Amino acid sequence: MTYTMPPEWAPHERTWMAWPTSGYTLGADSTEAEKAFQAWSAVANAIVPFEPVSVLVNPDGIDIARSWLDPAIELVPAPLDDAWMRDMGPTFVVADDGSLAGVDWIFNGWGACSWATWENDATAARSVCESAGVPIVSSAMVNEGGGIHVDGEGTVLVTRTVQLGEGRNAHWTSQQVEDELRRTLGVENVVWLERGLTRDYDEYGTRGHVDIVACFSDSKTLLFHDQRNPEHPDYEVSAQVRALVETLPGLRVIPIPAPDVVRDDKGWVDYSYINHYICNGAVILCAFDDPGDERAAAILREVYPDREIVLVDAREIFALGGGIHCITQQQPKV
């Protein structure tokens, strides 16, 4: 059996998310917990008018989740440590017979980060696949869904500090990683970015996920995070990414300017419009109460002419180390 990962813009059966009912996401007090509930529910409630949404929830969190989420959203009881579905959930692929399956990567808390717990999250992919009624494709590679991005035509974007980074697959060669991506995702061409955005290497970062740096919007168009403030350390990262992707043949490359804000109370921000989520008929776009929000929305309206651009405040999600794309996972329609 061979498998192929459909691109995010292909039709979806539904979106999968997880509800923050434990872990560092809930913070130290009820005020911080409420911010997380507000942020996650805003994303789920924005998606459900366009396609079905299913949310994994710790059994003891069902009542609180139901109080925040649209009644149309399905709640699926499952043990959880945290709520980053893109990373701990399955990567859905289509077999050569047209059936759906889910790749179950090894999830170890983004490279065994000292603050992370993942005993339950490591089973989330199986929980989703069981609920969806699809078989599992097991992988021996430590990987997360935020660390890959496909064009649907045989190319995948990755970063060296993720798939080959400390705590993940440091003992693997790049060839071994590429072979496993070919086996599980059906890709032929692996494009290696050298690194991710600066903030992503802080305590709660992923150490370089590609889905905040660059993405395909269709098989011939690539978007990348364009930090235009030369004082920001991501100014050089953007330049490196641009230099690489502009060498890729047959692609239209579109820079997406970063927000105007460059710092928060913790340092350089990694606010990025690349971390948007494509669903049926819409794009759920990160917003930061910044003049850049409308700049990005205007570009994405041209990039996705047949989809509604829906802005959702993502600052609380980014404060915890991710964005809208990081908390969602598409199940392709087959």
N, C-alpha and C positions, 0 to 999 in steps of 0.2 A: 504494500500500500504506500502510495506517495501522497504528500500533503502540500497545500498551498495556503498561505495567509492572504485573505482578501484585503484590499485597501480599506481604510476607514470610511471612505465615501461610498462604498458599495452598500446596497440596501441592508438594513438591520432588522433582525427579529425583535431585539430589545436591547436595552442598556442594563448592565449590572453595576451596582455600587455596594458599599458596605457602610454601616452606620457606626459612628464613633461612640462606643459604649464602654471603652476601657482604653488603657494605654496613655501615652503622653499627650495625645491629641486633646484629651479632655482637660488638660491643665491642672492647676493646683486647687481651684475652687469652682463654685457653681457659676460664677460670672464667666470664667474662661470656658467652661463646659457649654454654656449657652451660646457663646460665640461660635463654637464648633458646630453645634446643632443648627444654628442659623445658616452657617456657610454651606454645610453639606446639603441641608434641605433646600436651600435656594437653587442649587444646581439640579437636584433631582426634580424639583417642582418645575423648573424651566424646561427640562427634557420631556416630561411625560405628556405634554400636549402634542408632541411630535411622534413619539413611539413608546411602547410599554417600557416600564422601569421595574426591575426587581432589585431588592436591597437585602443583603445578608445582615442579620441583626443578632447580637447575643440574646439568648432567650430572656435574660433579665432586663433587656432594653426595649422590648417590644412596645410597651405602653408609651414610653417617652418618644420613640420613633414615630409611632402612629399619631401622636399629638402634633408633630411638626410636618409630617409628610402628607402630600395630596392623597385622598382616599383611593385614587386609582392605582397607586403604587403598591406592588406586591412585596410583602415582607416574608423573608425566608429565614427561619431560626437556624443559627449556626454559631459555633464557638469562634470568637475573634479576640485578637490582641489589639488590633488597630483598624484603620479604615481606608487604606490606600489600595483600592480594588485593582487599578491598572497593574500594580506591581505584584500583588500576592495572588491575584486571580489567574484564571487560565488565559492563554492566548488562543483564540478560536481559529481553527484552520479547516479547510475543506479537502476531503479525500478525493482521489481520482474517480471514485464512483459517485461523487456528488453529495456524499453524506458529510455531516459536521462532526468535528472532534475538538478536543481541547488540550493544548500542550500544557503539561504540568511541569514548569521549571522548578528547580530547587530554590526555595525562598528562605534566606537566612538573615533577614533584617538588614538588607542593603550592605552586605559584606560583614555581617556580625558586628554591627555598631554597638558600642558599649551600653547605650541607653535603651536599645531595642529588645523587645521580647517577640518571639515568633512561633512558639510551639503550636498555637492555634492557627495563626495566619498561614503557616506552612501547609495546612489542610484546606484552605479556602478554595483553591482551584478544584479540588475534588468535590467539595460541597456544591460549588456552582455547576460542575459537570453532571453531578448526580441529579440536581434539581432540573437541569436543562435536558436530561436524558441523553447525554452524548458520551461516547467513549473517551478515554484518556490516552494521550500520547505522552509517555513518561520521558523526561530528559534528565541526564546526569549533570547538566550545566547549571550553575548558579546564574540566574538571570531574572530580570523583571520586565514587565511589559512596557514600562517607561523608558527602557534602555534600547528599544528597537523601534524603527519606523519603516514601513514598506511602501513601495509605489504600486504594488499589484502587478508589476510587469517583470519581476525577478530581481529587484534591487532592495537592499535593506541598509539603513543608516545605523551605525553603532559608534561607541566611543571607547578608546583604549583603556581609559581609567575605570570603565564599568566591567565589560566582559573579561578583561585581562587584569583587573585591579586587585589590590590586596583584599583578602577576605572572600573573594569570589572564586575566580579561576586562575589565580596567579601562576599555577603550575601547568596551565595549558599553553599551547602555542597558538598563535593567531590562526594557523591552518586548522587546528582542532576546533576552534570556535567557529570558523567559517564552515567546516564540514557539518557541524551540528546544526547551524542555522539553515544550511541547505537541506538537511534531513527533515527538520521540523517545520520549516516555513516555506520550503520549495523555492528558495531564492537562488540566483546564480551569481549575483554581484554584491559583494559586501564592501560598503564604503566606510572607512574608518576615520572618524573625526578624532583629533588628538585629545580633546578634553571638553568639559562642559563649562557652565558659567561659574563665576568665582564664588558666589554665595553658596552654591551647591556643594562646596567642599567644607562648609562649616559643620558644626556639631550635628545638626539635624538634616544635613543634605544627603543626596544619593551618590555623591562623588562622580557626577558627570552624566546624568541621564540626557539622552539626545532629544527627548520630546519637549524640552524647554529651549533648545538651540536651533533645530532645523526640522522641517517636516515637508512631506509632499502634500500638495492640495489636489493634484491629479497626476497622472503618470508622466506628464511632460512639464510639470511646474513644481519648483521647490521654493519654499519660503524659509528665510533665516532671520534670526534675531539680530537686529542692527543697532548696537549701542553706539551712538554718535557723539557722546560726551567724552573727550579725550582724557578727562580726569578719572573716569571709571575704568577699573581693570578689565572689564569686559569689552572695552574699546579694541584691545588687541585680540581678544578671543574672536570678536566679530570679524575682524580683518582676516584672521587665519581661516575662519570658516568660509568667508567669501572667496578667498584665494583658492580653497579646495573645491568648492561646489561649482565655481565658474569653469573648472576644467572638465566637469562631467559632460559628456556629449549629449546633444539633443535636448537640453533642458532650458526652460525659461526660469531664470533665477530672480526672485523678488525679495528685496529687503523689507522687513517689517520694523519700522523705527521703534526703539524702546520708549517707554514712558519718559516724561521729562524728569520725574523724581529719580534721584540716583542713590539716596541714602535714607535709612530709617534709624531708629534708636539703637539698632544692633550693628549697623555698618552698611556696606554697599548692598543694594537690593538686587535681586535677580528677576524682578517683575518682567514677564515676557508674554507677548500676545501669541507666540508660537504655541503655547500650551492650551490651545483651544480644542474643543471636542466637536466633531462632525457627527450629527445624527440625521435621521430622515427628515429632510426638508429644512434643516436649520444648522447653524453653527453657534455653539455656546461659547462665547468669547470672554476671557478674563478682563475685568475692568478694575481700575485702581483709583478712581476719582481723580483723573489726570487728563490734561489736554490731549495726551496721546491716545486715549481711549477712542475718541472719534476719528483720529487719523487712521488708526488700525482698522476700525470698523469700516471706514470708507474704502480702504484697500481690499478688505475681505469681501465687501459687497461686489467688487469687480471680479475677485478671484472665484467666488462662489455665487454666480449670478442667479442661480435657481434656488438658493437657500436664504432663509431669513437669518439675519445676524442678531443674536440675542446677547446682550451684555449682562454679566453677573459679577458683582463685586467679589473679587478673589483674594483680597488682601489678607484675610484671616487664614485662608488656606496656605498662601505663600509664607506667612509667618511661621507655619508649622513644617515647611520644607517642600511644598508641592504646589500644584495648581489644579485647575478644572480637569485637564486631561488625566492627571494622576489619580483622580478618584472615580473615574469612569472606565468601563470596558465594554466594547461593542460585541454583541453576538450576531454574526452575519445571518442573513436570511438565505436559506437554501431550499 
